[in-house]
Amino acid sequence: MATAKATVMVGEKFEVREYEIPDVTEGTILLRQELGGICGTDLHNWEHQRLSGSIILGHENVGIIDKLGKGVTHDHIGQPVEEGDRIILVPGTNKGAYGFLQSEEAPYLRGGFAEYIYLWNPDTVFLKTTMPKEVAVLTEPYTIGVHGVMRSGMQFGDTVVVQGSGAIGLLTLVCARLSGAGQLVLVGGPPGRLELGKRLGADLTIDIAEVPDPEERIQMVRDFTPKGEGADLVFECAGFLGAIPEGLDYLRQSGTYVEMGHFVDVGTFQCNPNQMLMRKNLRFEAVWASRPEHFVRALPVLEKHDYPYEDLISHVIPLERVAEGFNALHSGYNLDGKDAIKIAVAGGT
């Protein structure tokens, strides 16, 4: 019986376990996992313990087709596939999402932090790609930026603020730039992330450690905007509740706020609808994950490789170091003496 290793979240702990590798059946795929990104959603689910039982996390994945089940001949857009092809997958399915399912229930290996991923649901959406794995692994978070920018109704030349300089924030910055943003402001930290943000197109970066006063940050943003009136658009990609009331004050009259950072319930914040929303005549949008449409739109743009996307991958760690990766993102954003941006988990040889 062939087995494969996977890193399992059990409460606050991570354990490396062995699972039987399933045999492919009609409509299924056995994927040899190359890289899987640690997402902010993974981090928040771990921090706030929103998932019970034993879970193989990981839903930002790229891998090589190891075996194809009967009837699997083409990807979602009609490209022929065969064993040895590299593919990315849409994690959500009509039977649950990869990376959020119980690890001890058959079929096994349905999460990304493992040597293999079993795409057991015939309705799984996947796309073939020839991108380097270090770029392909960013497809899923990139689609969040695509979704957010499409939802925002952004117009050419808009002044845009992105709150949060993790992978979602940086990729949203790129999406906004590609969609015609005039001026781009990135608010976040630590310095390594902000430096990359400048390379990706940020015209102004604000380090929240160097400028700890929210009122001072608000003034810096407004001073950077035409006539000091505020930004046209703000994208919240930080995933911290305090970012929302601050970000609302970045906006001009009749501006648009897009909430993209709270895919996990981390609590509530105090809101005065009259003062924070209505008096500014604001539009408030929110996105929930991404649909296959966003993957189809994102992939050809990523494949052009017009930006140094692979530089977002600050660390590649083995399955045995997943706990270290989570702890680094939880406290200090530093691993092995280097600022952490996107930490990717390698599936193995």
Secondary structure, DSSP 4 states (H G I P E B T S, - for coil): --EEEEEEEETTEEEEEEEEPPPP-TT-EEEEEEEEE--HHHHHHHHHT---SEE----EEEEEEEEE-TT--B-TTS-B--TT-EEEE----TT--TTSSBTTSSSP--SSSBSEEEE--TT--EEE--S-HHHHTTHHHHHHHHHHHHHHT--TT-EEEEE--SHHHHHHHHHHHHTT-SEEEEEE--HHHHHHHHHTT-SEEEETTTS--HHHHHHHHHHHSGGG--EEEEEE-S--TTHHHHHHTTEEEEEEEEE-S-SS--------HHHHTGGGT-EEEE--S--HHHHHHHHHHHHH--S-GGGGEEEEE-GGGHHHHHHHHHTTSEETTEE-SEEEEE---
